[in-house]
Amino acid sequence: MESRGRQVRSFVRRAGRITAAQSRALREFWPVFGIELPREPLDLDEVFGRSAPRICEVGFGDGQALATLAAKHPEMDFLGIEVHEPGVGRLLLTIEKQGLTNIRVIRHDAVEVLRDWLTPACLDRLHLFFPDPWPKKRHHKRRIVQQDFLALAARVLKPGAMLHMATDWENYADHMLELTDGCRRFRNLAGPGHFSERPAERPETKFERRGRRLGHQVRDLLYRRTVD
């Protein structure tokens, strides 16, 4: 499939520092757990070798939250999307160390994956934990949560499925809340204009810990995909 271009991306590809162990993991374990995007949309039953509830995390960072959930829920399948190579390498190391078999990884722009490679109503949950806040006002257009992203999230989520977002940046949280409350395809589980309590099942992330050290308040947003 030839992917259509995007004018504004929510990320910058940084080289980053990759360790020897992460490089080894990319060489040895990517062929097993990594997905090379084909020309046609993905058949997730074929990708995972079974039919099971599917959870996708967009921008998984170092992958530790994703791996924690996958270890707790072997009956579910987890799809992680991340563009930064060190994070992908670290997750692959964790997968190998813990013997996880229910994770697959895509290294590509998540918006393009949601748009071009996932089929409609294929996911039971979509997670977006601590995305890049792009704090400067002139960069707000780079924030991943925009109306187009919500439309794509609604497309890939089954009716009744869950969209779970979290951030430690107050004005980004308000932006997420206003936009998603205004989207008829989602219902705020806490009620319009309200943030949700942090679910006990959501693992703490590296970026969350960093935010707390800076004195930021963490806000969770949980939405149910409505029936069209």
Residue frames as a rotation matrix with the C-alpha (Angstrom) as fourth column:
MET 1
0.579 0.815 0.000 0.00
0.815 -0.579 0.000 0.00
0.000 0.000 -1.000 0.00
GLU 2
-0.427 -0.696 0.577 1.37
0.659 -0.676 -0.329 3.40
0.620 0.240 0.747 -0.93
SER 3
-0.020 0.404 -0.915 0.87
0.951 -0.275 -0.142 5.65
-0.309 -0.872 -0.378 2.08
ARG 4
0.553 0.273 0.787 -0.38
0.535 -0.841 -0.084 9.17
0.639 0.467 -0.611 1.55
GLY 5
-0.511 -0.856 0.075 1.88
0.534 -0.385 -0.753 11.90
0.673 -0.345 0.654 2.88
ARG 6
0.555 0.595 -0.581 1.21
0.831 -0.374 0.411 14.00
0.028 -0.711 -0.703 5.98
GLN 7
0.380 -0.388 0.840 2.13
0.193 -0.855 -0.482 17.65
0.905 0.345 -0.250 6.14
VAL 8
0.068 -0.308 0.949 2.46
-0.866 -0.490 -0.097 17.82
0.495 -0.816 -0.300 9.93
ARG 9
0.048 -0.118 -0.992 3.94
0.222 0.970 -0.104 14.98
0.974 -0.215 0.073 11.96
SER 10
0.868 0.359 0.344 3.59
-0.261 -0.260 0.930 14.57
0.423 -0.896 -0.132 15.72
PHE 11
0.744 -0.665 0.065 7.19
0.321 0.441 0.838 13.37
-0.586 -0.603 0.541 16.10
VAL 12
0.573 -0.704 -0.419 10.74
-0.812 -0.422 -0.402 14.09
0.107 0.571 -0.814 15.03
ARG 13
0.899 -0.307 -0.311 12.96
0.270 0.950 -0.159 11.13
0.344 0.059 0.937 14.17
ARG 14
0.553 -0.752 0.357 15.89
-0.833 -0.495 0.248 11.52
-0.010 -0.435 -0.900 16.55
ALA 15
0.016 -0.628 -0.778 18.88
-0.477 0.679 -0.558 9.24
0.879 0.380 -0.289 16.21
GLY 16
0.811 0.319 0.490 19.04
-0.568 0.226 0.792 8.66
0.142 -0.920 0.364 19.96
ARG 17
-0.340 -0.926 0.162 21.62
-0.935 0.314 -0.167 6.53
0.103 -0.208 -0.973 21.73
ILE 18
0.742 0.578 -0.341 21.13
-0.565 0.812 0.147 2.84
0.362 0.083 0.929 21.13
THR 19
0.198 -0.671 0.715 22.95
-0.800 0.311 0.513 0.29
-0.567 -0.673 -0.475 23.25
ALA 20
-0.703 -0.531 -0.472 24.71
-0.702 0.625 0.342 -2.80
0.113 0.572 -0.812 22.00
ALA 21
-0.820 0.447 0.359 22.02
0.191 0.803 -0.564 -4.94
-0.540 -0.394 -0.744 23.63
GLN 22
0.157 0.914 -0.373 19.25
-0.194 -0.342 -0.919 -3.01
-0.968 0.217 0.124 21.90
SER 23
-0.064 -0.271 -0.960 21.03
-0.984 -0.145 0.107 -3.35
-0.168 0.952 -0.257 18.55
ARG 24
-0.955 -0.295 0.003 21.32
-0.294 0.952 0.089 -7.09
-0.029 0.084 -0.996 19.12
ALA 25
-0.445 0.867 0.226 17.62
0.205 0.344 -0.917 -7.29
-0.872 -0.361 -0.330 19.98
LEU 26
0.263 0.528 -0.807 16.71
-0.659 -0.513 -0.550 -5.49
-0.705 0.677 0.213 16.76
ARG 27
-0.433 -0.506 -0.746 18.80
-0.891 0.365 0.270 -7.93
0.136 0.781 -0.609 14.74
GLU 28
-0.987 -0.130 -0.097 17.68
-0.113 0.980 -0.166 -11.10
0.117 -0.153 -0.981 16.48
PHE 29
-0.654 0.754 -0.057 14.12
0.494 0.370 -0.786 -10.49
-0.572 -0.543 -0.615 17.64
TRP 30
-0.408 0.514 -0.755 12.68
-0.626 -0.759 -0.178 -8.01
-0.665 0.400 0.631 15.14
PRO 31
-0.739 0.144 -0.658 12.18
-0.547 0.441 0.712 -10.81
0.392 0.886 -0.247 12.57
VAL 32
-0.773 0.457 -0.440 10.00
0.569 0.806 -0.163 -12.61
0.280 -0.377 -0.883 15.15
PHE 33
-0.191 0.704 -0.684 8.05
0.849 -0.232 -0.475 -9.79
-0.493 -0.671 -0.553 16.80
GLY 34
-0.575 -0.066 -0.816 8.39
-0.175 -0.964 0.201 -6.91
-0.799 0.259 0.542 14.34
ILE 35
0.358 0.753 0.551 5.91
0.595 0.270 -0.757 -6.25
-0.719 0.599 -0.352 11.55
GLU 36
-0.852 -0.508 -0.126 7.16
0.172 -0.500 0.849 -5.16
-0.494 0.702 0.513 8.16
LEU 37
-0.078 0.935 -0.347 4.20
-0.290 -0.355 -0.889 -3.31
-0.954 0.031 0.299 6.71
PRO 38
-0.468 -0.024 0.883 2.83
0.692 0.611 0.384 -4.97
-0.549 0.791 -0.269 3.57
ARG 39
-0.966 0.152 0.208 1.06
0.058 -0.659 0.750 -3.35
0.250 0.737 0.628 0.65
GLU 40
-0.114 0.992 -0.056 -2.36
0.082 0.066 0.994 -4.36
0.990 0.108 -0.089 1.97
PRO 41
0.209 0.264 0.942 -3.98
-0.861 -0.407 0.305 -3.80
0.463 -0.875 0.142 5.40
LEU 42
-0.782 -0.612 0.120 -2.90
-0.573 0.628 -0.526 -6.16
0.247 -0.480 -0.842 8.16
ASP 43
0.360 0.770 -0.527 -4.82
-0.248 0.623 0.742 -9.30
0.900 -0.136 0.415 9.04
LEU 44
-0.095 -0.463 0.881 -4.27
-0.941 -0.246 -0.231 -9.29
0.324 -0.851 -0.413 12.81
ASP 45
0.789 0.353 0.503 -5.53
-0.495 0.850 0.179 -12.86
-0.364 -0.390 0.846 13.22
GLU 46
0.843 -0.532 -0.078 -2.75
0.296 0.580 -0.759 -13.90
0.449 0.616 0.647 10.85
VAL 47
0.170 -0.808 0.564 -0.19
-0.456 -0.572 -0.682 -11.62
0.874 -0.141 -0.465 12.53
PHE 48
-0.137 -0.175 0.975 -0.83
-0.990 0.012 -0.138 -13.08
0.013 -0.985 -0.174 16.00
GLY 49
-0.788 -0.177 -0.589 -1.81
-0.304 0.944 0.124 -16.57
0.535 0.278 -0.798 14.90
ARG 50
-0.639 0.655 -0.405 -5.10
0.769 0.519 -0.374 -16.47
-0.034 -0.550 -0.835 16.78
SER 51
-0.086 0.682 0.726 -8.27
0.180 -0.706 0.685 -14.48
0.980 0.190 -0.062 17.40
ALA 52
-0.198 -0.054 -0.979 -8.20
0.977 0.066 -0.202 -12.60
0.075 -0.996 0.040 20.72
PRO 53
0.860 0.419 -0.292 -9.01
0.462 -0.882 0.096 -9.19
-0.217 -0.218 -0.952 22.22
ARG 54
0.076 -0.840 0.537 -6.61
0.910 -0.162 -0.382 -6.62
0.408 0.517 0.752 20.75
ILE 55
0.777 0.026 -0.629 -5.02
0.380 -0.816 0.436 -3.65
-0.502 -0.578 -0.644 22.49
CYS 56
0.305 -0.672 0.675 -2.87
0.789 -0.219 -0.574 -1.13
0.533 0.708 0.463 20.62
GLU 57
0.500 -0.233 -0.834 -0.53
0.532 -0.677 0.508 1.40
-0.683 -0.698 -0.215 22.23
VAL 58
0.740 -0.213 0.638 0.49
0.471 -0.513 -0.717 4.40
0.480 0.832 -0.279 20.14
GLY 59
0.234 -0.748 0.621 3.98
-0.394 -0.657 -0.643 5.71
0.889 -0.095 -0.448 20.96
PHE 60
0.842 0.234 -0.487 5.00
0.246 0.636 0.731 3.15
0.480 -0.736 0.478 23.58
GLY 61
0.646 -0.623 0.441 8.31
-0.751 -0.622 0.223 4.84
0.136 -0.475 -0.869 24.49
ASP 62
-0.472 -0.868 0.155 10.51
-0.881 0.460 -0.110 2.27
0.025 -0.188 -0.982 26.24
GLY 63
-0.205 0.489 -0.848 7.69
-0.470 0.711 0.523 -0.29
0.859 0.506 0.084 26.04
GLN 64
-0.959 -0.267 -0.094 7.61
-0.060 0.514 -0.856 -1.16
0.277 -0.815 -0.509 29.73
ALA 65
-0.447 0.874 0.190 3.92
-0.693 -0.204 -0.692 -0.29
-0.566 -0.441 0.696 30.21
LEU 66
0.235 0.508 -0.829 3.02
-0.930 0.366 -0.039 -2.35
0.284 0.779 0.559 27.16
ALA 67
-0.433 -0.497 -0.752 5.07
-0.280 0.867 -0.411 -5.32
0.857 0.033 -0.515 28.35
THR 68
-0.936 0.118 0.333 3.58
-0.321 0.111 -0.941 -5.12
-0.148 -0.987 -0.066 31.85
LEU 69
-0.023 0.999 -0.041 0.04
-0.878 -0.040 -0.477 -5.32
-0.478 0.025 0.878 30.49
ALA 70
0.196 0.053 -0.979 0.96
-0.775 0.621 -0.121 -8.10
0.601 0.782 0.163 28.07
ALA 71
-0.782 -0.541 -0.308 2.46
-0.220 0.702 -0.677 -10.16
0.583 -0.462 -0.668 30.90
LYS 72
-0.769 0.544 0.335 -0.68
-0.405 -0.009 -0.914 -9.69
-0.494 -0.839 0.227 33.02
HIS 73
0.290 0.955 -0.069 -3.04
-0.561 0.111 -0.820 -10.55
-0.776 0.277 0.568 30.17
PRO 74
-0.745 -0.639 0.190 -1.72
-0.250 0.532 0.809 -13.49
-0.618 0.556 -0.556 28.14
GLU 75
-0.193 0.773 0.604 -5.25
0.718 0.531 -0.450 -13.99
-0.669 0.347 -0.657 26.80
MET 76
0.805 0.434 -0.404 -5.01
0.109 -0.777 -0.620 -10.67
-0.583 0.455 -0.673 24.94
ASP 77
0.184 -0.735 0.652 -2.88
0.982 0.106 -0.158 -9.52
0.047 0.669 0.741 22.01
PHE 78
0.546 -0.104 -0.831 -0.90
0.276 -0.915 0.295 -6.27
-0.791 -0.390 -0.471 22.17
LEU 79
0.397 -0.369 0.840 0.21
0.875 -0.123 -0.468 -4.18
0.277 0.921 0.274 19.21
GLY 80
0.348 -0.361 -0.865 2.81
0.480 -0.724 0.495 -1.47
-0.805 -0.588 -0.079 19.89
ILE 81
0.621 -0.136 0.772 3.62
0.694 -0.364 -0.622 1.39
0.365 0.922 -0.131 17.53
GLU 82
0.629 -0.523 -0.575 6.78
0.183 -0.619 0.764 3.47
-0.755 -0.585 -0.294 18.00
VAL 83
0.958 -0.279 0.074 9.15
-0.001 -0.259 -0.966 5.33
0.288 0.925 -0.248 15.68
HIS 84
0.432 -0.841 0.327 12.24
-0.884 -0.466 -0.031 5.60
0.178 -0.276 -0.945 17.88
GLU 85
0.283 -0.378 -0.881 14.70
-0.308 0.834 -0.457 2.73
0.908 0.401 0.120 17.50
PRO 86
-0.766 -0.619 0.173 16.11
-0.373 0.208 -0.904 2.62
0.524 -0.757 -0.390 21.08
GLY 87
-0.302 0.742 0.598 12.61
-0.885 0.015 -0.465 2.20
-0.354 -0.670 0.653 22.52
VAL 88
0.638 0.493 -0.591 11.82
-0.711 0.673 -0.206 -0.56
0.296 0.552 0.780 20.05
GLY 89
-0.124 -0.792 -0.598 15.09
-0.270 0.607 -0.748 -2.29
0.955 0.069 -0.289 20.94
ARG 90
-0.799 -0.168 0.578 14.39
-0.589 0.021 -0.808 -2.07
0.124 -0.985 -0.116 24.65
LEU 91
0.206 0.940 0.272 10.90
-0.929 0.275 -0.249 -3.52
-0.309 -0.201 0.930 24.25
LEU 92
0.546 -0.045 -0.837 12.30
-0.501 0.782 -0.369 -6.40
0.672 0.621 0.404 22.19
LEU 93
-0.607 -0.790 -0.087 14.79
-0.325 0.346 -0.880 -7.12
0.726 -0.506 -0.466 24.99
THR 94
-0.550 0.479 0.684 11.94
-0.786 -0.022 -0.617 -7.17
-0.281 -0.877 0.389 27.50
ILE 95
0.523 0.758 -0.389 9.87
-0.849 0.506 -0.155 -9.48
0.079 0.412 0.908 25.30
GLU 96
0.172 -0.553 -0.815 12.79
-0.289 0.763 -0.578 -11.91
0.942 0.334 -0.029 25.07
LYS 97
-0.781 -0.543 0.309 13.65
-0.411 0.075 -0.908 -11.71
0.470 -0.836 -0.282 28.78
GLN 98
-0.464 0.689 0.557 10.06
-0.744 0.039 -0.668 -12.29
-0.481 -0.724 0.494 29.94
GLY 99
-0.925 0.066 0.374 9.19
0.215 0.902 0.373 -14.84
-0.312 0.426 -0.849 27.27
LEU 100
-0.147 0.916 -0.373 6.21
-0.273 -0.400 -0.875 -12.84
-0.951 -0.027 0.308 26.02
THR 101
-0.769 -0.079 0.634 4.47
0.509 0.524 0.683 -14.15
-0.386 0.848 -0.363 22.92
ASN 102
0.141 0.969 0.203 1.46
0.967 -0.090 -0.240 -11.81
-0.214 0.230 -0.949 22.67
ILE 103
0.367 -0.091 -0.926 3.19
-0.019 -0.996 0.090 -8.60
-0.930 -0.015 -0.367 21.52
ARG 104
0.183 -0.382 0.906 3.91
0.981 0.130 -0.143 -7.43
-0.063 0.915 0.399 17.99
VAL 105
0.033 -0.351 -0.936 5.71
0.355 -0.871 0.339 -4.19
-0.934 -0.343 0.096 17.12
ILE 106
0.558 0.111 0.822 5.41
0.817 -0.249 -0.521 -1.69
0.146 0.962 -0.230 14.27
ARG 107
-0.249 -0.662 -0.707 8.08
0.582 -0.685 0.437 0.98
-0.774 -0.303 0.556 13.72
HIS 108
-0.566 0.192 0.802 6.22
0.716 -0.367 0.594 3.58
0.408 0.910 0.070 11.69
ASP 109
-0.888 0.343 0.305 4.14
-0.391 -0.914 -0.110 6.74
0.241 -0.217 0.946 11.94
ALA 110
-0.807 0.580 0.114 1.13
0.316 0.587 -0.745 5.72
-0.499 -0.565 -0.657 14.05
VAL 111
-0.104 0.806 -0.583 -1.29
-0.487 -0.552 -0.677 7.98
-0.867 0.213 0.450 12.19
GLU 112
-0.263 -0.046 -0.964 -0.42
-0.953 0.166 0.252 6.27
0.149 0.985 -0.088 8.91
VAL 113
-0.986 -0.076 -0.150 -0.75
-0.049 0.984 -0.171 2.84
0.161 -0.161 -0.974 10.54
LEU 114
-0.532 0.846 -0.034 -4.22
0.157 0.059 -0.986 3.68
-0.832 -0.530 -0.165 11.89
ARG 115
0.048 0.559 -0.827 -5.23
-0.698 -0.574 -0.429 5.10
-0.714 0.598 0.363 8.53
ASP 116
0.113 -0.130 -0.985 -3.72
-0.980 0.151 -0.132 2.66
0.166 0.980 -0.111 6.06
TRP 117
-0.571 -0.529 -0.628 -2.79
-0.485 0.834 -0.262 -0.64
0.662 0.155 -0.733 7.72
LEU 118
-0.911 0.368 0.187 -5.41
0.029 0.509 -0.861 -1.38
-0.412 -0.778 -0.474 10.37
THR 119
-0.677 0.725 0.127 -8.84
0.390 0.206 0.897 -2.52
0.624 0.657 -0.422 9.27
PRO 120
-0.277 0.646 0.711 -12.05
-0.634 -0.679 0.370 -0.93
0.722 -0.348 0.598 10.59
ALA 121
0.537 0.622 0.570 -13.25
-0.816 0.213 0.537 -2.08
0.213 -0.754 0.622 14.02
CYS 122
0.369 -0.486 -0.792 -10.23
0.011 0.855 -0.519 -4.33
0.930 0.183 0.320 14.68
LEU 123
-0.689 -0.724 0.029 -9.26
0.047 -0.085 -0.995 -3.08
0.723 -0.685 0.092 18.17
ASP 124
0.263 0.739 -0.621 -10.80
0.753 0.245 0.611 -3.48
0.603 -0.628 -0.492 21.62
ARG 125
0.722 -0.100 -0.684 -8.67
0.454 -0.678 0.578 -0.75
-0.522 -0.728 -0.444 23.23
LEU 126
0.378 -0.660 0.649 -6.43
0.569 -0.388 -0.725 2.05
0.730 0.643 0.230 22.03
HIS 127
0.606 -0.264 -0.751 -3.88
0.697 -0.279 0.660 3.55
-0.383 -0.923 0.015 24.44
LEU 128
0.309 -0.557 0.771 -2.09
0.401 -0.659 -0.636 6.87
0.862 0.506 0.020 24.11
PHE 129
0.766 -0.075 -0.638 0.01
0.636 -0.057 0.770 7.43
-0.094 -0.996 0.004 27.22
PHE 130
0.433 -0.593 -0.679 2.03
0.181 -0.681 0.710 10.64
-0.883 -0.430 -0.187 27.65
PRO 131
0.520 -0.220 0.825 2.44
0.850 0.042 -0.525 11.66
0.081 0.975 0.209 24.02
ASP 132
-0.615 -0.783 0.091 4.89
0.783 -0.620 -0.043 14.44
0.090 0.045 0.995 23.15
PRO 133
0.135 0.767 -0.628 3.19
0.790 -0.466 -0.399 17.58
-0.598 -0.442 -0.668 24.55
TRP 134
-0.308 -0.319 0.896 4.84
0.824 -0.561 0.084 20.03
0.476 0.764 0.435 22.14
PRO 135
-0.032 0.381 -0.924 4.51
0.922 -0.346 -0.174 22.70
-0.386 -0.857 -0.340 24.85
LYS 136
-0.812 -0.280 -0.513 5.32
0.118 -0.938 0.326 25.77
-0.572 0.204 0.795 22.74
LYS 137
0.087 0.975 -0.204 2.16
-0.105 -0.195 -0.975 27.29
-0.991 0.107 0.085 21.31
ARG 138
0.087 -0.082 -0.993 3.57
-0.946 -0.319 -0.056 27.48
-0.312 0.944 -0.106 17.79
HIS 139
-0.823 -0.445 -0.353 4.09
-0.529 0.827 0.189 23.70
0.208 0.342 -0.916 17.91
HIS 140
-0.396 0.720 0.570 0.58
-0.514 0.341 -0.787 22.78
-0.761 -0.604 0.235 19.14
LYS 141
0.434 0.570 -0.698 -0.36
-0.893 0.170 -0.417 21.76
-0.119 0.804 0.582 15.61
ARG 142
-0.360 -0.656 -0.663 2.15
-0.673 0.675 -0.303 18.90
0.646 0.337 -0.685 15.99
ARG 143
-0.538 0.208 0.817 0.24
-0.696 0.437 -0.570 17.34
-0.476 -0.875 -0.091 18.88
ILE 144
-0.994 0.077 -0.078 -1.07
0.017 0.810 0.587 13.95
0.109 0.582 -0.806 17.83
VAL 145
-0.398 0.909 -0.122 -4.51
0.796 0.276 -0.538 14.45
-0.456 -0.311 -0.834 19.36
GLN 146
-0.832 0.265 -0.487 -6.37
-0.453 -0.832 0.320 16.37
-0.321 0.487 0.812 16.70
GLN 147
0.169 0.986 0.006 -9.76
-0.766 0.135 -0.629 15.81
-0.621 0.102 0.777 15.07
ASP 148
0.272 -0.113 -0.956 -8.18
-0.830 0.475 -0.292 13.68
0.487 0.873 0.035 12.34
PHE 149
-0.792 -0.601 -0.111 -6.57
-0.441 0.687 -0.577 11.40
0.423 -0.408 -0.809 14.93
LEU 150
-0.565 0.651 0.506 -9.88
-0.486 0.233 -0.842 10.94
-0.666 -0.723 0.185 16.76
ALA 151
0.419 0.704 -0.573 -11.57
-0.884 0.173 -0.434 10.04
-0.206 0.689 0.695 13.48
LEU 152
-0.112 -0.551 -0.827 -8.90
-0.635 0.680 -0.367 7.38
0.764 0.484 -0.426 12.88
ALA 153
-0.915 -0.181 0.361 -9.23
-0.403 0.470 -0.785 6.08
-0.027 -0.864 -0.503 16.44
ALA 154
-0.072 0.974 0.215 -12.99
-0.692 0.106 -0.714 5.77
-0.718 -0.200 0.666 15.95
ARG 155
0.320 0.157 -0.934 -12.38
-0.909 0.330 -0.256 3.95
0.268 0.931 0.248 12.68
VAL 156
-0.368 -0.607 -0.704 -10.19
-0.427 0.783 -0.452 1.19
0.826 0.134 -0.547 14.15
LEU 157
-0.897 0.084 0.435 -12.04
-0.402 0.257 -0.879 0.73
-0.185 -0.963 -0.197 17.46
LYS 158
-0.670 0.719 -0.184 -14.98
0.554 0.649 0.521 -1.63
0.494 0.248 -0.833 17.72
PRO 159
0.043 0.758 0.650 -18.30
-0.355 -0.597 0.720 -0.19
0.934 -0.262 0.243 18.93
GLY 160
0.945 0.328 -0.007 -18.08
-0.083 0.259 0.962 -0.23
0.318 -0.908 0.272 22.72
ALA 161
0.296 -0.919 -0.263 -14.27
0.828 0.383 -0.409 -0.33
0.476 -0.097 0.874 22.67
MET 162
0.767 -0.040 -0.641 -12.13
0.504 -0.580 0.640 1.95
-0.397 -0.814 -0.425 24.83
LEU 163
0.325 -0.712 0.623 -9.89
0.358 -0.517 -0.777 4.92
0.875 0.475 0.087 24.08
HIS 164
0.797 -0.143 -0.587 -7.56
0.575 -0.121 0.809 5.64
-0.187 -0.982 -0.014 27.01
MET 165
0.291 -0.696 0.656 -5.31
0.329 -0.571 -0.752 8.71
0.898 0.435 0.063 27.00
ALA 166
0.721 -0.129 -0.680 -3.08
0.655 -0.191 0.731 10.17
-0.224 -0.973 -0.054 29.70
THR 167
0.154 -0.697 0.701 -0.87
0.475 -0.570 -0.671 13.26
0.866 0.436 0.243 29.96
ASP 168
0.070 -0.202 -0.977 0.87
0.974 -0.199 0.111 15.35
-0.217 -0.959 0.183 32.61
TRP 169
-0.936 -0.332 0.122 0.58
0.353 -0.896 0.269 18.62
0.020 0.294 0.956 30.66
GLU 170
-0.463 0.819 -0.338 -2.45
0.328 -0.197 -0.924 20.60
-0.824 -0.539 -0.178 31.83
ASN 171
-0.130 0.476 -0.870 -3.20
-0.681 -0.681 -0.271 22.51
-0.721 0.557 0.413 28.64
TYR 172
-0.770 -0.113 -0.628 -2.75
-0.561 0.588 0.582 19.36
0.304 0.801 -0.516 26.53
ALA 173
-0.859 0.507 -0.074 -5.16
0.470 0.720 -0.511 17.52
-0.206 -0.473 -0.856 28.85
ASP 174
-0.218 0.799 -0.561 -7.69
-0.054 -0.584 -0.810 20.32
-0.974 -0.147 0.170 28.41
HIS 175
-0.389 -0.012 -0.921 -7.18
-0.893 -0.241 0.380 20.16
-0.227 0.970 0.083 24.63
MET 176
-0.959 0.018 -0.284 -7.74
-0.062 0.961 0.269 16.38
0.278 0.275 -0.920 24.63
LEU 177
-0.660 0.734 -0.162 -10.84
0.479 0.244 -0.843 16.74
-0.579 -0.634 -0.512 26.79
GLU 178
-0.167 0.613 -0.772 -12.43
-0.435 -0.749 -0.500 19.47
-0.885 0.252 0.392 24.70
LEU 179
-0.518 -0.092 -0.850 -11.77
-0.854 0.103 0.509 17.76
0.041 0.990 -0.132 21.37
THR 180
-0.938 0.093 -0.333 -12.83
0.050 0.989 0.136 14.27
0.342 0.111 -0.933 22.41
ASP 181
-0.568 0.794 -0.217 -15.91
0.307 -0.040 -0.951 15.44
-0.763 -0.607 -0.221 24.32
GLY 182
-0.105 0.517 -0.850 -16.92
-0.641 -0.689 -0.340 17.18
-0.761 0.509 0.403 21.10
CYS 183
-0.757 -0.202 -0.621 -16.58
-0.623 0.510 0.593 14.01
0.197 0.836 -0.512 19.01
ARG 184
0.184 0.967 0.177 -19.92
-0.983 0.177 0.055 12.22
0.022 -0.184 0.983 18.72
ARG 185
0.382 -0.070 -0.922 -18.16
-0.334 0.919 -0.209 8.88
0.862 0.388 0.327 18.23
PHE 186
-0.560 -0.607 -0.564 -16.87
0.366 0.430 -0.825 8.88
0.744 -0.668 -0.019 21.81
ARG 187
0.636 0.734 0.239 -18.57
-0.006 -0.305 0.952 9.05
0.772 -0.607 -0.189 25.20
ASN 188
-0.356 -0.771 0.528 -16.62
-0.531 -0.298 -0.793 10.33
0.769 -0.563 -0.304 28.20
LEU 189
-0.074 0.322 -0.944 -16.87
0.489 0.836 0.247 7.69
0.869 -0.444 -0.219 30.94
ALA 190
-0.705 -0.214 -0.676 -16.38
0.706 -0.307 -0.638 10.36
-0.071 -0.927 0.367 33.62
GLY 191
0.427 0.876 -0.224 -19.03
0.773 -0.482 -0.412 12.62
-0.469 0.003 -0.883 32.10
PRO 192
0.473 -0.220 0.853 -18.59
0.656 -0.558 -0.508 15.63
0.588 0.800 -0.120 29.80
GLY 193
0.521 -0.334 0.786 -15.92
-0.349 -0.923 -0.161 18.05
0.779 -0.191 -0.597 30.99
HIS 194
0.712 -0.220 0.667 -14.41
-0.645 0.171 0.745 15.62
-0.278 -0.960 -0.020 33.51
PHE 195
-0.235 -0.837 -0.494 -11.20
-0.808 0.450 -0.379 13.63
0.540 0.310 -0.783 33.70
SER 196
0.680 0.437 -0.588 -11.25
-0.133 0.863 0.488 10.01
0.721 -0.254 0.645 34.87
GLU 197
0.653 -0.494 0.575 -9.59
-0.603 0.121 0.789 8.57
-0.459 -0.861 -0.219 37.93
ARG 198
-0.241 -0.819 -0.521 -6.35
-0.955 0.296 -0.023 6.80
0.174 0.492 -0.853 37.08
PRO 199
0.779 0.512 -0.362 -7.24
-0.463 0.859 0.219 3.13
0.423 -0.003 0.906 36.51
ALA 200
0.525 -0.584 0.619 -5.25
-0.578 0.290 0.763 0.88
-0.625 -0.758 -0.185 38.82
GLU 201
0.652 -0.227 0.723 -4.40
0.462 0.875 -0.142 -1.36
-0.601 0.427 0.676 35.87
ARG 202
0.910 -0.342 0.234 -2.53
0.047 -0.475 -0.879 1.36
0.411 0.811 -0.417 33.96
PRO 203
0.364 -0.848 -0.385 1.22
0.931 0.315 0.185 0.89
-0.036 -0.426 0.904 34.54
GLU 204
0.705 -0.255 -0.662 3.31
-0.014 -0.938 0.346 3.92
-0.709 -0.235 -0.665 35.43
THR 205
0.762 -0.437 0.479 5.53
0.592 0.168 -0.788 5.09
0.264 0.884 0.387 32.58
LYS 206
-0.233 -0.951 -0.204 8.95
0.970 -0.241 0.015 6.73
-0.063 -0.195 0.979 32.44
PHE 207
-0.614 0.023 0.789 7.44
0.312 -0.911 0.270 9.98
0.725 0.412 0.552 31.17
GLU 208
0.551 0.833 0.042 4.82
0.201 -0.182 0.962 9.91
0.810 -0.522 -0.268 33.92
ARG 209
0.491 -0.447 -0.747 7.52
0.865 0.152 0.478 9.63
-0.100 -0.881 0.462 36.59
ARG 210
-0.614 -0.730 0.299 9.41
0.770 -0.637 0.024 12.49
0.173 0.245 0.954 34.98
GLY 211
-0.188 0.641 0.744 6.28
0.155 -0.729 0.667 14.63
0.970 0.241 0.038 34.99
ARG 212
0.767 0.484 -0.422 5.60
0.450 0.063 0.891 13.93
0.458 -0.873 -0.169 38.65
ARG 213
-0.016 -0.858 -0.513 9.17
0.985 -0.102 0.141 14.95
-0.173 -0.503 0.847 39.54
LEU 214
-0.794 -0.248 0.554 8.45
0.435 -0.869 0.234 18.26
0.424 0.427 0.799 37.81
GLY 215
-0.823 0.509 -0.251 5.30
0.033 -0.398 -0.917 18.69
-0.567 -0.763 0.311 39.88
HIS 216
-0.707 0.582 -0.401 2.89
-0.617 -0.231 0.752 18.01
0.346 0.779 0.523 37.02
GLN 217
-0.225 0.734 0.640 -0.56
-0.582 0.426 -0.693 16.59
-0.781 -0.529 0.332 37.71
VAL 218
-0.993 -0.115 0.014 -1.35
-0.067 0.667 0.742 13.46
-0.095 0.736 -0.670 35.70
ARG 219
-0.167 0.980 -0.104 -4.74
-0.749 -0.195 -0.633 13.29
-0.641 -0.028 0.767 34.04
ASP 220
-0.878 -0.003 0.479 -6.41
0.229 0.876 0.424 10.24
-0.421 0.482 -0.769 32.52
LEU 221
-0.282 0.802 -0.526 -9.15
-0.882 -0.433 -0.188 10.36
-0.378 0.411 0.829 29.91
LEU 222
-0.854 0.077 0.514 -11.31
0.156 0.981 0.112 7.31
-0.496 0.176 -0.851 29.20
TYR 223
-0.296 0.740 -0.604 -13.80
-0.880 -0.456 -0.128 7.19
-0.371 0.494 0.786 26.37
ARG 224
-0.242 0.344 0.907 -16.15
0.231 0.929 -0.291 4.55
-0.942 0.139 -0.304 25.04
ARG 225
-0.982 -0.040 -0.184 -16.54
-0.173 -0.184 0.968 4.20
-0.073 0.982 0.173 21.28
THR 226
-0.240 0.970 0.037 -20.21
-0.559 -0.107 -0.822 4.77
-0.794 -0.218 0.568 20.56
VAL 227
-0.335 0.258 0.906 -22.34
0.649 0.761 0.024 2.76
-0.683 0.596 -0.422 18.16
ASP 228
-0.976 -0.052 -0.212 -22.81
-0.113 -0.709 0.696 4.54
-0.187 0.704 0.686 14.83
